[in-house]
Amino acid sequence: MIRRLLALCALGAAVALAGCTPTVHLEPAAHAEDPLCADVSVRVPEALGDVSRVWTDAQATAAWGDPSVVLLRCGLEPPAPSTLQCVTVGGVDWLVDETDFPNLRMTTYGRTPAAQVYVDTDSISSNDVLSALANAVGQLPRDSRCLDPDEAQEDSAPQTGT
């Protein structure tokens, strides 16, 4: 009888504690079911600096902070070549969209499927986030890379024969 009572108390405590953990609602990306996104999901860190990971309710997503300061989705269509700033962190190229600054939306470039991270830069450094996610996102196969402006001009210059 005492064992059952202890078991019920333990179960009740676990349920109560689980109720305190926030769950972030996110929409999964179109290709979230891609097995490559599962490889990313199992490699994302439990914390980004001082910010802990929280539960999400969508496949191939992750979030950190309560309230969330970093959101990650995997399984997006790869972006087309762009004039957005491209940064390389930990061997991963990211297109940086500053439309919602100080929040940044950064999408992998040259990886299929693509991953996207949304960062509140008032709360955490985007470079720190990208560095921490490089190992996980680096699992996505790379099929192209960002070019610096000089390389882009060379690629678009007409070829001449001699």
N, C-alpha and C positions, 0 to 999 in steps of 0.2 A: 504494500500500500504506500509506504513512504517512497519507494523507488518511482512509482507512478506519479506521485505528487511532485517529486523533484524533476521528473521528465517533463511534466506539464509546465512547471515553472520555467524550466530551461527553454522549452518551446515558446512559451509566452514572451520571455525576454528576447529571444531571437526575432520573433515577429515584431515586437515593439521597436527594437533597434533597426530592423529593416525598414520600418515605416518612417524613420528619421532620415533615411538616405534619399536624396532627391533623384528623380528620374527626369532627364531632359528629353523633350519631344523633338525629334529630328525627322525629316523626310529622307528616306534612303535614295541614293543616286540610282539612275537607270540601270546600271550594271553592278549593283551592290552584291549580287549573288556570285560574281566572278570569284573563283577560288584564289586568285591573286590578292583580292581584297581581304580574304580570310587570313592570308599570310601577313598582311599589314596589321590587321586587327589584333592578332596575338602578340605582336611585337611593340605596340605602342606602350610608352612608359606609364607607370601608375601615378607619377607626379611630374609636373613641369615646374621646376624650381620649387617654390613653396605652395604650388597649386595642385591639389589632389584630383585624381580622375573621379568622375561621377558616372552613374549609369545612364545609358541612353536607351530609347525604345525602338531603334531602327538598326537593321543589319548594316555592317561595315561603317559604323559611325563611332565617334568617341567625343567626350567632352571633359573639360577640366574646370573646376571652380564652382562655387555656389554663392552667388549666381555665376553662370558660366562666363569664362573669359577666353576660352579657346574651344572651338568646335571643329571636328574633322569628319569629312565624308570621303569614302573611296568608291570608285565605280562610275566616275563621270566620263563623258566623251572627252578625248584629248583635245585641248584647244588648238586652233589653227595658229599659224605664225601671227605674231602680234607686234605692235609698237609699244606695248606696255613694258615697263622696266622688268628686266629679268635678272634675278640674283641666283647665284649658285652657293648652296650651303651644304656641306657634308657630301658633296658629289651629286646633289639633287638640284636641278634647275626649277625655279619657281617664277611664274609671272605674277607681278604684284599689282593688284587693283586697289588704288587709293580712293575710290569714289566715296566711300563711307568713312574717311579719315576722321578720327584717330583709329577706327577699326580698319584692318586690312584683310582683304580676301586674296589669298595666295593659292594658285593652282599649279600643280606640277606641269612642266613642259617637257615633251619628248618621252612621256611614259604612258603605257597603255595597260589597263585603264588609268585614268587620271585620278589624282587625289586633290582635295581642296581643304584648306584650313582657313578659318576665320578667327582673327586675333584682335582682342581689345588691347591696343598698345598703351592705353593709360594704365593698365593693370600688370602687363607682362611684356617683356621685350620680344618682338617678332623674331629677331635673330636667335634668341635663346630657344624659342619654340621650334623653329626650323632645325636648329642643331639637334634638339632632343628627338625630333621625329625623323631625322635623316636615316637612321638604321631601319626603321619600320617601312618608310615610304621607299627607301632605296631597294626594296624587294621587288618593286614593280619594274618590269623590263623596260630598258631604255632603248628607244628606236631613233631618237634625234636629240639635238641639244640646242641651247641658245647660242646665238652668234653675237659677238661684239660688233659694233657698227662698222669697223674696218673689214671684218670678215664678211659681213653682209654685202658691203659694196663690192668686194672682190667676187663674191658669188653671183652678183647681178651684172657684173661688167661683161660686155660682149667678148666672146672668145675669138681671137684672131689666129690664123694659121701662118706659118712662115715657110 
